[in-house]
Amino acid sequence: MPNHSEIYASKAEQYELLISHQPSLLQVIEAIKSPVGLDIVDIGAGTGRLACTLAPMAKSVLALDASEAMLHIAASRLEQAGCRNWSIRVADHRSLPAEDRSADLIVSGWSVCYLGSDDVEGWEANIGQVIGEIRRILRPGGTAILFENGGTGSETPNPPDFLKPYFGLLERQYGFTCTWIRTDYRFDNRKQAERLTRFFFGDSIADKVAREQLTHVPECAAVFTLHL
């Protein structure tokens, strides 16, 4: 399996190319909470998948990520879009550089899971700290939306076993509700599909893509929501 930490640090542009082949999540977010006029914090913002989508409608967007390289791309995309209501900070999810009760909406795309995998020492404590920070910076009536891996290559929800305890903790202990969506990849051609899936997901999925000559790779995502 590729080392995602290394990818986020040194191959951010290739990662951005990969996720550019997924659908927008704007309608999913809008169905939960309208972003219009809100102060929004994007934790694990990466190359700006969510921040760039929400900034044109938001009052403000604070994009946070552990990878400075990823945030550079996010900043460039926000500048190119003509947005002026944003800021970026390098940050750990367990200690967010945001004031108490400063956000109406917190979003996170495929990011908190890296602290919540059950093969990570202290994962339960990690999640407790992350949720504590989310609750600290959300205003009364605020909402948090976490998108997580529901199974790449799967047409129905099939999350990795190492994430199931984390998912269960979100619902049982922290009061999140969960729904499922499809976030399929639709690549330009077969070679691109194989190259980009191998880059990020490894040989198992990429070999199937090559063998079956796929340009459409199904994926499910879990959508966890918390309303204060």
N, C-alpha and C positions, 0 to 999 in steps of 0.2 A: 504494500500500500504506500503511495507517495507520502512524503512528509509535508503536511499542510502548513506547518509553521515556516518551513523553508520556502514554500510556494508563496505565502503571504508576504514574506520578507524580500524575496528576490525575483518573483515571477508574477507580480501584480497585474501587469498588462495582459499576460496570457490568461490569467484568471478572469479578468474583466471580459475578455473575448468569449470565454466559456459561458459565463452567466448571461451575456447579451443575447444568447439564444433561448432564453426562458421568457415566459410571458410576464407582463407587468403585474404587480401585486396591488395596484392602486384600488381597483374595484373591491378587492378583498378587504382592504383596510377601510375603505369608505363604508362598506356594509356594517362594519363594527363601530366606527367612529369617524365622523367627518373631520378631516385635517384642516379645514378652512379656518384661518385666523388663530391657530393653536401654537403654543410653544412646544416644540417637539425635540426629544432627545433620541438619537439613534445610537444604540450601543452595539459595538461590533459592526460599524458602518461599512467597513471594507472599502470598495471602490465607489461606493455611493449608490448602490442599487435602490435603497429606500430613500435616502436623503435627497437624491436628485429628483425622485418622483414626487416627494412631498413638499419640497422647498417652494415651488411656485404658488402653492396655496397656503402655506403656513405663515404664521407671524414670525417665527424664528425656528432655526434648526441647529442643534448642536450635534455634530457627528464625532463619535468617539470610537477609537480602535487601538489595539495594541501594536498594529503595524503602521509605522510612519509611511512606508512605501505605498500601502493601500490608500492611505488618506491623501497622499499627493495626487493620486488619480481622481479621487472624489472631489478634491478642491478644484482641479482643472476642469472637471465636468460641470461643476456648479458655476464656475466663472464663465465657461463657454455658454451656459444656459442663460447668462445674464442675471443670475440671482445675487442678491446682496444681503440677504437676511440670515446668513449662516456663519458658523465658526467650527473649527476642528481642533481636537485635542487628542494626543496619544494618552491612552488610559487603560487601566485594568477594570474589568466589570465589577470587581469586589471593592473598588474605591473610586467612585465616579466623581469627576471634577465638576459638579453641578450643585447649586444652592438647594437647600431644603425647599420643598414645595415650589419648584421652579418650572415644572413641566405639566402640560395637560395630557400629553401622549408620549409614551415610550415605545419604540419599536426595536426589534432585533431580528436579524435574518441569519439563521444557521450559524450562531456564534456562541451562545451560552453553553451549548452542548459540549464544547471543548473543556469546560470546567466540570461538566456533569456526567461524563462517561464513567461507568463504574470501574474502569481500570485505572482511573486517576486517583491517586491517594488523597483522601480527604474530600472526595467529591461532594458528599452530603453537606459538609461545612461550607464548601465553596458556594453551593446553591443557596444555602441559608444567607450567606453574605450578599450574594447578588440580589436576592429578593428583598433583603433588608435595604439595600441601596435603592432599588426600584420604588419601594414604599416610601422611602425618605424623600425622594425628589418629586414624586407625583403629588399634585394638588388634590384636595378632596374632589371627588367626581372624575378624577383622571383615569386613564386606561393604559394598560401595558399589553402589547401584542408581541408574542415570540413565535417566529417561524423556525421549525426544526425539521430534521431529516426524517421523512416518513417512508423512505425506501426508493433509492435510485435503481431504475430498471424494473420497477414494479408498477403495475396498473391499479393495484389496490394497496391500501396501507400495509406496509411491511417494514416497520422501523428496525434498525439494528438492535440486536439483543443487548449490547452494551449501553444503549440509551433508554431501555424500557424502565429501569428503576428510577431514573431521573424524571421521565415522563410521569410515572406514577406519583412521585413526590410532589410535582407541580399541582396535580389535581387533588391528592388526598390531604396534603399538609398545607399547601399555600393557596388553595382556593381558585386555581385556574380552571377554566373550562376548555375543552379541546374539540376542534373540528378538523376535517381533512380536506385538502384541495389537491389538484394536479398541477405540477410545475414542470411539465415535459420540456425537454430540449428538442428544438427543431433546427438542425444544422443545415448549412448550405449544400453540402455534398458528403459523400461517404468517407472520403479521405479526411476531411475536417472532423467529422464525427468520431472517427477512430483516434485521430491525433489528440483531440481535446479530452475525450473521455479517458484515454490512457494517461494523459498528463495529470489529471486530478483524481480519478477514481481507481486507476490501476488496471492490471491485466485482465482480471475476471470480466469486468463489464466491457472493456475495449475489445477483448477477443470475441465476445458475443456480437458486438457491433460489426466487427470485421467479417466474422463468419456469416452473419445474416444480412450483411451489406445495408445496415440501418442508417437512416438519416434522422429518424424520429426515435428518441429514447425516452420512454415514460419515466415519470418520477412522481412520487407523492410527498406532500409536506404536511406536517402537523402544525396547526395554528392554535396556540395557547393564548387565552385572553383572561385578563384580570381587570375588573372594574372596582375602583375604590369608592 
